[in-house]
Amino acid sequence: MVDVLGGRRLVTREGTVVEAEVALQNKVVALYFAAGRCSPSRDFTPLLCDFYTELVSEARRPAPFEVVFVSADRSAEEMLDFMRELHGSWLALPFHDPYRHELKKRYEITAIPKLVVIKQNGAVITNKGRKQIRERGLACFQNWVEAADVFQNFSG
């Protein structure tokens, strides 16, 4: 389980609540800092959605990968609208969870969108996930898995 989200509850775009420990165990986790009002976020989110879908939803063996959306929207309603419109079937930190702000500080988020890929202990694998997905597509995931140091024999 990713230590930085231990004890937290996450939500799906449909509003289902899940325990972070269960949902993120033994997975590479990408924290996605974005907002629906942000044009670059709206531009990148469909690409992230395709990346996630190919790795997790449509794969014969789903990859050990999860995205956690950390909203920079101005309201819970904006966040949910953005999630329902463009997001994949990944998870989100609830809008009213003040931990969103702590994560932004911890990972030095000064601009959005930002995709920070982290190890189980919260250490950063890369803070350039968005750039890597744009440039390398699915190929970047194998590097993340190797750097995460939690899996054996994953072949993507």
C-alpha positions, -999 to +999 in steps of 0.1 A: +000+000+000+012+035-007+022+049+026+012+085+017-024+074+013-026+050+042-059+053+061-075+074+034-107+067+015-108+072-022-137+076-046-146+064-081-162+087-107-194+069-098-191+079-062-182+045-048-159+047-017-129+024-015-101+020+011-068+031-003-049+002+013-070-023-006-071-004-039-034+005-041-017-026-027+012-038-048+006-012-076+025+015-092+005+047-083+003+078-103-009+109-085-027+131-111-029+167-101-053+185-125-085+206-129-114+206-153-111+243-160-074+239-171-070+235-208-038+215-205-055+191-181-084+187-205-059+180-233-039+154-214-067+136-195-080+116-226-044+105-233-040+093-197-074+076-200-063+057-230-030+048-213-048+035-182-074+017-202-048-002-223-028-011-191-057-020-168-091-023-183-084-040-217-053-060-209-055-098-206-036-094-174-044-061-158-012-041-150-004-033-114-012+004-119-036+029-104-042+066-109-053+087-080-068+121-091-059+150-068-082+177-078-073+214-082-109+222-091-127+250-073-156+229-060-167+193-055-192+198-083-164+209-108-143+179-097-171+154-103-181+170-136-145+167-148-142+131-136-175+120-152-167+138-185-131+128-192-116+105-166-109+068-168-121+044-142-094+054-117-097+067-082-097+102-066-090+117-033-124+133-022-126+170-028-132+178+008-102+159+021-077+185+032-049+160+025-051+172-012-032+203-001-006+184+018+001+162-013+005+193-034+031+206-010+049+173-006+053+167-043+060+204-050+031+209-074+033+244-088+015+239-122-011+215-135-015+190-149+012+170-132+015+132-131+037+121-102+045+083-102+054+070-068+067+039-051+048+022-023+066+043+003+057+075-014+091+082-029+090+097-064+097+074-094+092+104-117+074+137-116+074+138-154+048+111-159+028+133-183+059+139-205+069+103-205+034+091-215+033+116-243+068+107-256+069+069-249+034+057-244+030+023-228+068+017-229+073+040-199+053+017-176+079-011-176+105+014-163+081+025-135+075-011-125+112-018-123+118+014-103+088+007-079+107-024-068+075-042-057+068-066-085+084-096-100+081-108-136+056-083-149+058-081-187+036-054-202 
